[in-house]
Amino acid sequence: MSNLAVLPIIIPLIAGIILAFFPKKLALVRTLTKVFIIGNLAVAGFSAWHVFNHGSIILETGDWAAPYGIIIVADQLSVLLVLTTNIMAAACAFYAPYSLPDRKERYYFYTFFFFLITGVSGAFLTGDIFNLFVFFEVLLMASYALIVLGGDKVQLRESVKYVFINLFSSMLFVTAVGFLYGTVGTVNMAQIAQRVQEVDQQGILTAIGILLFFVFAVKAALFPLYYWMPKSYAVPNPVISALFGALLTKVGIYSIIRVFSLIFIHRIDLTHEVFIWIAGLSMIFGVIGALSTNNIKLIIAYNIIPAIGFILWGIGVFNQEAVSGAIYYLIHDMIIKASLFLLVGTIAYAAGTSDLRKFSGLIHYYPFLGWLLFVSGFVLAGIPPFSGFIGKLLLLKGSLADEKVAVVIIALLSSLLILYSIMKIFIRGFWGEKDDTFEPKPVKGRTAPVVALLALSVFLGIGAEFIYPSVESISRYLLDPANYINAVLEG
């Protein structure tokens, strides 16, 4: 049963390798992609069921007992994120043939798609901080290929910034891991968590913690390190933007959750207070960016930043309700961001442009798209009873219990502005006079994955009573590092 933990990494890796041999046979590649992604989704679903019912799955590769070998840890948090990743990836796999020109599909899109899923799943499941770096590099190399797919000039311009920023942060990451290994003598995260409480070098550990937070904050696009992200995520094809927006920044914030709830907890009064202020600033500057542009893809890309701020806010407050809210919001945001990127990509295709100043009156031709966007705006902003509301309600309760009033006010104002940024697309792009010269394009195949993701997001809200007990269990697990340490080191 322990091998179950590594299957969500192995299956997409094998899929990516196999599909690399048939780049020109698109019908075969599309069919195999759907088979592999549905199979991986089934494995992820079964893994999540097993972990929530029977406890964490620990794989000690090569039969080397922890902490000496490479460890894969499928605990409640990691399997829930892997399951969400595969749900979102399945929607993108079904959307891709309608969105990508055949030319771009033949440039090994599906191979790099699966390699990206491999890297993301590995980052969620690894129990080794050096292998966290390795899986970061796997997903980043796949993302480098995807961001330039097709070779458009604007993609190449943005990719240069994207690559250099991530190369620099990766250099800092491996340096920090080296310093951490030199200080505690291990890279196994459970054993690191044990030893940081024992070594008499708290100043060095604090410096390493700050360096790692900087690295993860770059990858999560937190204030003030988000400047590289919005255009880099907006310029590729919508299906690639959805993959990036739903997954890449979430790996960064997951790393913060894991490392700062398990390892660097010796100065929680300092680190988590800083997290709260960075979260508040991320909310403010993210919504300012979303309101400042008329590019509908950029509006969604900028809205990633306040969402990451909401998640970091819960980690900063760090009580059970706040952490539950952060986890709930993390799952909600992965799904709704993928849905929104696919949706605005469809709107831009239908309108012939992503510039909001150049189209209006789409409601006359695409009423279903318009109402999908309307509901999506309510879900994203956290209007009751949708999933965003459940996460934010838990965050508010946790913050008020800890008397963090300032960030509560910022969060409420940000939520209203997030709603306005999406409604701006609906009001300006869909309302207006009917243009009789407009020639509508078929969008039926593109809307099905959007509807599936949006329906799941709505269920996370109205079905919260079924989901919340699992999220609450994760928050209790995270608040006591001994749970993770004992599961890994004592079996």
C-alpha positions in Angstrom: 0.0 0.0 0.0 3.0 2.4 0.6 3.6 2.5 -3.2 0.3 4.2 -3.5 2.0 7.4 -2.3 4.3 7.6 -5.3 1.8 6.7 -8.1 0.6 10.4 -8.6 4.2 11.2 -9.4 5.0 8.1 -11.5 1.9 8.0 -13.7 2.2 11.5 -15.2 6.0 11.1 -15.6 5.4 7.9 -17.6 2.6 9.5 -19.5 4.8 12.5 -20.5 7.6 10.2 -21.7 5.2 8.0 -23.8 3.5 10.9 -25.4 6.8 12.4 -26.5 7.1 9.6 -29.0 3.9 10.5 -30.9 3.9 14.3 -31.2 2.4 14.3 -34.7 -0.4 11.8 -34.0 -2.8 14.2 -32.3 -5.8 12.0 -32.2 -3.9 9.3 -30.4 -2.1 11.8 -28.1 -5.4 13.4 -27.1 -7.0 10.1 -26.3 -4.0 8.8 -24.3 -3.9 12.1 -22.4 -7.5 11.7 -21.3 -6.9 8.1 -20.3 -3.8 8.9 -18.3 -5.3 11.9 -16.5 -8.5 10.1 -15.6 -6.4 7.2 -14.3 -4.2 9.5 -12.3 -7.3 11.3 -10.9 -8.8 7.9 -9.8 -5.5 7.0 -8.1 -5.4 10.4 -6.4 -9.0 10.0 -5.3 -8.4 6.6 -3.8 -5.2 7.8 -2.1 -7.1 10.7 -0.5 -9.9 8.3 0.7 -7.3 5.9 2.2 -5.3 8.6 4.0 -8.4 10.3 5.5 -9.7 6.9 6.7 -6.5 5.0 7.6 -3.8 7.6 8.2 -0.8 8.9 6.3 1.0 6.7 3.7 4.8 6.8 4.1 7.0 5.4 1.3 10.6 4.7 2.2 12.2 4.3 -1.2 14.7 1.5 -1.6 13.7 0.2 1.8 16.0 2.8 3.4 14.3 3.7 6.7 13.7 7.4 7.4 15.6 9.6 7.7 18.3 8.0 5.6 16.4 7.4 2.4 14.2 9.4 0.1 10.8 9.7 1.8 7.4 10.3 0.1 4.7 11.4 2.6 1.1 11.3 1.6 -0.6 13.0 4.5 -4.0 14.6 4.6 -2.8 18.0 3.3 -0.7 16.6 0.5 -3.2 14.1 -0.8 -6.0 16.7 -0.8 -3.8 19.1 -2.9 -2.8 16.3 -5.3 -6.4 15.4 -5.8 -7.3 19.0 -6.5 -4.4 19.3 -8.9 -5.6 16.3 -10.9 -9.2 17.6 -11.0 -8.0 20.9 -12.4 -5.6 19.1 -14.8 -8.4 16.9 -16.1 -10.4 20.0 -16.9 -7.4 21.5 -18.7 -6.8 18.3 -20.7 -10.4 18.3 -22.0 -10.2 22.0 -22.8 -6.8 22.0 -24.6 -7.9 20.6 -28.0 -10.4 23.4 -28.4 -8.0 26.1 -27.3 -4.6 25.2 -28.7 -3.9 25.3 -32.5 -2.7 21.9 -33.8 0.7 23.5 -34.4 1.2 24.2 -30.6 -0.2 20.8 -29.6 2.5 19.1 -31.8 5.2 21.1 -29.9 5.0 18.5 -27.2 2.4 20.3 -25.2 1.0 17.2 -23.6 4.4 15.9 -22.6 5.2 19.1 -20.8 1.7 19.2 -19.4 2.3 15.8 -17.7 5.8 16.8 -16.6 4.3 19.9 -14.9 1.8 17.7 -13.0 4.7 15.4 -12.0 6.6 18.3 -10.5 3.6 19.8 -8.7 2.6 16.4 -7.3 6.1 15.6 -6.2 6.4 19.0 -4.4 3.3 18.2 -2.5 4.3 14.7 -1.6 8.0 14.8 -0.8 9.2 14.6 2.8 12.7 15.8 1.9 13.5 19.5 1.6 16.2 18.9 -1.0 13.7 16.9 -3.1 11.3 19.8 -2.7 13.9 21.8 -4.6 14.2 19.0 -7.2 10.5 18.9 -7.8 10.4 22.7 -8.0 12.9 22.5 -10.8 10.9 19.8 -12.6 7.8 21.9 -12.6 9.7 25.0 -13.5 11.5 23.3 -16.5 8.1 22.2 -17.8 6.7 25.7 -17.3 9.6 27.2 -19.2 8.6 25.1 -22.2 4.9 25.8 -21.9 5.3 29.6 -21.5 7.1 29.9 -24.9 5.0 27.3 -26.6 4.3 28.6 -30.1 7.1 31.2 -30.0 4.9 34.4 -30.1 7.0 37.5 -29.6 5.1 38.6 -26.5 5.5 35.2 -24.9 9.3 35.2 -25.5 9.5 38.7 -23.9 7.7 37.7 -20.8 9.4 34.3 -20.6 12.8 36.0 -20.2 11.6 37.7 -17.1 9.9 34.6 -15.8 13.0 32.4 -16.3 15.5 34.8 -14.8 13.4 35.4 -11.7 12.9 31.7 -11.1 16.5 30.8 -11.8 17.6 33.4 -9.2 15.1 32.1 -6.6 16.2 28.5 -7.3 19.8 29.5 -6.7 18.8 30.9 -3.3 16.7 27.9 -2.6 19.5 25.4 -3.0 21.9 27.7 -1.0 19.4 27.8 1.9 19.0 24.0 1.8 22.8 23.7 2.0 23.0 26.0 5.0 20.2 24.1 6.6 21.9 20.8 6.1 25.2 22.2 7.5 23.3 23.3 10.6 21.2 20.3 11.4 22.9 17.5 9.4 19.8 16.2 7.5 17.4 17.2 4.7 14.5 15.0 5.9 11.8 17.5 7.0 10.6 15.4 10.0 14.2 15.1 11.3 14.9 18.7 10.6 11.8 19.6 12.7 13.2 17.5 15.6 16.7 18.9 15.4 15.9 22.6 15.1 14.5 22.4 18.7 17.8 20.9 19.9 20.7 22.8 18.2 21.9 26.0 19.8 22.1 28.1 16.7 18.7 29.8 16.6 20.2 32.9 15.0 21.4 30.9 12.0 18.1 29.0 11.8 16.2 32.3 11.8 18.3 33.6 8.9 17.8 30.4 6.9 14.0 30.6 7.6 14.0 34.2 6.2 15.9 33.1 3.1 13.5 30.2 2.5 10.5 32.4 3.0 11.9 34.8 0.4 12.3 32.0 -2.0 8.8 30.7 -1.5 7.3 34.2 -1.5 8.8 34.8 -5.0 7.3 31.6 -6.3 4.0 32.4 -4.6 4.0 36.0 -5.9 3.5 37.7 -2.6 4.0 41.4 -2.0 6.5 42.9 -3.0 7.8 40.0 -5.1 4.8 39.6 -7.4 5.9 42.0 -10.2 7.1 39.1 -12.5 3.9 37.1 -12.4 0.8 38.8 -13.9 1.9 39.3 -17.5 3.9 36.0 -17.5 0.7 34.2 -16.6 -1.6 36.2 -19.0 0.4 35.9 -22.3 0.3 32.1 -22.9 -2.7 30.2 -24.2 -5.6 30.1 -21.7 -5.1 26.5 -20.9 -1.5 27.1 -19.9 -2.5 30.2 -18.0 -5.0 28.1 -16.1 -2.3 25.5 -15.2 0.1 28.3 -14.1 -2.5 30.3 -12.1 -4.0 27.3 -10.4 -0.8 25.4 -9.6 2.5 27.2 -9.6 1.9 29.9 -7.0 0.0 27.3 -4.9 3.2 25.2 -4.7 4.9 28.3 -3.2 2.3 28.9 -0.6 2.1 25.2 0.2 5.9 25.3 0.9 5.4 28.2 3.3 2.6 26.3 5.1 4.6 23.1 5.4 8.0 24.6 6.4 6.6 27.3 8.8 4.2 24.9 10.6 6.7 22.1 10.9 10.3 23.4 11.0 10.6 27.2 11.7 8.3 27.5 14.7 10.8 28.7 17.3 10.0 32.4 16.6 6.4 32.2 15.7 5.6 35.5 17.4 7.9 37.3 14.9 7.5 35.3 11.7 3.7 34.9 11.7 3.2 38.6 12.6 5.2 39.5 9.5 3.1 37.0 7.5 -0.1 38.9 8.4 1.3 42.3 7.2 2.6 40.8 4.0 -0.7 39.1 3.5 -2.6 42.4 3.9 -0.3 44.3 1.5 -0.7 41.5 -1.1 -4.4 41.9 -0.9 -4.2 45.6 -1.4 -1.7 45.7 -4.2 -3.2 42.7 -6.0 -6.7 44.3 -6.3 -5.1 47.6 -7.3 -3.5 45.7 -10.2 -6.7 44.0 -11.1 -8.6 47.3 -11.2 -5.9 49.1 -13.2 -6.0 47.1 -16.4 -8.5 46.5 -19.2 -7.0 43.2 -20.2 -9.4 40.5 -19.0 -6.6 37.9 -18.7 -4.5 40.3 -16.6 -7.5 41.0 -14.3 -7.6 37.3 -13.4 -3.8 37.1 -13.1 -3.7 40.0 -10.7 -6.4 38.4 -8.7 -4.1 35.6 -7.9 -2.1 37.9 -5.6 -4.8 38.8 -3.0 -5.9 35.1 -3.0 -2.3 34.1 -1.9 -2.6 36.9 0.6 -5.8 35.4 2.1 -4.0 32.0 2.5 -0.9 33.5 4.1 -3.2 35.5 6.4 -4.5 32.3 7.9 -1.0 30.9 8.4 0.0 34.1 10.1 -2.9 34.0 12.6 -2.2 30.3 13.1 -5.1 29.1 15.2 -7.4 26.3 14.3 -10.1 28.3 12.6 -7.6 30.5 10.7 -5.6 27.5 9.4 -8.8 25.7 8.5 -9.8 28.9 6.5 -6.4 29.0 4.8 -6.7 25.4 3.7 -10.3 25.7 2.6 -9.4 28.9 0.6 -6.4 27.2 -1.0 -8.6 24.4 -2.4 -11.3 26.9 -3.4 -8.8 29.1 -5.2 -7.1 26.4 -7.1 -10.4 25.4 -8.7 -11.9 28.8 -9.3 -8.7 30.3 -10.7 -8.5 27.4 -13.3 -12.2 27.9 -14.1 -11.7 31.7 -14.5 -8.6 31.5 -16.7 -10.4 29.0 -19.0 -13.5 31.2 -19.0 -11.8 34.5 -19.8 -9.8 32.7 -22.5 -13.1 31.6 -24.0 -14.5 35.1 -23.8 -11.4 36.5 -25.4 -11.7 33.9 -28.2 -15.4 34.7 -28.7 -14.8 38.5 -28.7 -11.6 38.3 -30.8 -9.7 40.3 -28.2 -8.8 40.4 -24.5 -9.0 44.2 -24.4 -12.2 45.1 -22.5 -12.4 48.5 -24.4 -12.8 46.7 -27.7 -16.0 44.6 -27.2 -19.4 44.8 -25.6 -22.9 43.4 -25.9 -21.7 39.8 -25.8 -24.7 38.8 -23.7 -26.8 38.9 -27.0 -24.6 36.1 -28.5 -23.2 34.3 -25.5 -25.7 34.6 -22.6 -24.4 31.3 -21.0 -20.8 32.7 -20.9 -22.0 35.9 -19.3 -23.9 34.1 -16.5 -21.0 31.8 -15.9 -18.8 34.8 -15.4 -21.4 36.4 -13.2 -21.5 33.4 -10.9 -17.7 33.0 -11.0 -17.3 36.6 -9.7 -19.5 35.8 -6.7 -17.6 32.6 -6.0 -14.2 34.3 -6.3 -15.2 37.3 -4.1 -16.6 35.0 -1.3 -20.3 35.9 -1.5 -22.5 33.5 0.5 -23.0 30.6 0.1 -20.2 30.0 -2.2 -16.8 28.3 -1.4 -14.9 31.6 -1.1 -17.2 32.7 1.6 -16.6 29.5 3.7 -12.8 30.1 3.7 -13.1 33.8 4.4 -15.6 33.2 7.2 -13.2 30.9 9.0 -10.3 33.3 8.4 -12.4 36.2 9.9 -13.4 34.2 12.9 -9.9 33.1 13.6 -8.5 36.6 13.2 -11.2 38.2 15.4 -10.5 35.6 18.1 -6.9 36.7 18.0 -7.8 40.4 17.8 -6.3 41.0 14.3 -8.8 43.7 13.3 -6.7 45.6 10.8 -6.2 42.7 8.4 -9.9 41.8 8.7 -10.9 45.3 7.5 -8.3 45.0 4.6 -9.7 41.6 3.7 -13.3 42.8 3.6 -12.5 45.8 1.4 -10.3 43.6 -0.9 -13.2 41.2 -1.3 -15.5 44.0 -2.5 -12.9 45.2 -5.0 -12.2 41.7 -6.2 -16.0 41.4 -7.0 -15.9 44.7 -8.8 -12.9 43.7 -10.9 -14.9 40.7 -12.2 -18.2 42.5 -12.5 -16.4 45.1 -14.6 -15.8 42.4 -17.3 -19.5 41.4 -17.0 -20.9 45.0 -17.2 -18.6 46.4 -19.8 -18.1 43.3 -21.9 -21.5 41.7 -21.9 -24.0 44.6 -21.5 -24.4 47.0 -24.4 -26.1 47.3 -27.7 -26.3 44.3 -30.1 -23.7 44.5 -32.9 -25.4 43.1 -36.0 -22.0 42.8 -37.8 -20.6 40.6 -35.1 -20.0 36.9 -36.2 -20.3 34.6 -33.2 -17.9 31.6 -32.9 -18.7 28.2 -31.5 -17.6 27.8 -27.9 -19.6 24.7 -26.8 -16.5 22.4 -26.3 -14.7 25.1 -24.3 -17.5 25.7 -21.8 -17.9 22.1 -20.5 -14.7 22.0 -18.4 -15.5 25.5 -17.1 -19.0 24.3 -16.0 -17.5 21.3 -14.3 -14.9 23.3 -12.3 -17.5 26.0 -11.4 -20.0 23.3 -10.3 -17.3 21.8 -8.0 -16.5 25.2 -6.6 -20.2 25.9 -5.9 -20.4 22.5 -4.2 -17.5 23.4 -1.9 -19.7 26.2 -0.7 -23.2 24.7 -0.4 -21.8 21.3 0.6 -19.4 22.7 3.2 -20.8 20.5 5.9 -19.4 17.5 4.1 -16.0 19.1 3.3 -15.2 21.0 6.5 -14.6 18.0 8.9 -11.7 16.9 6.6 -10.3 20.5 6.5 -10.6 20.8 10.3 -8.7 17.5 10.6 -5.9 18.9 8.5 -5.7 22.1 10.6 -5.4 20.1 13.8 -2.7 18.0 12.1 -0.7 21.0 11.1 -0.9 22.8 14.4 0.9 19.9 16.2 4.2 19.1 14.4 4.5 15.9 16.4 1.9 14.4 14.1 4.1 14.6 11.0 7.3 13.8 12.9 5.9 10.6 14.4 4.3 9.5 11.2 7.5 9.7 9.3 10.2 8.7 11.8 8.2 6.1 13.8 6.0 4.7 11.1 
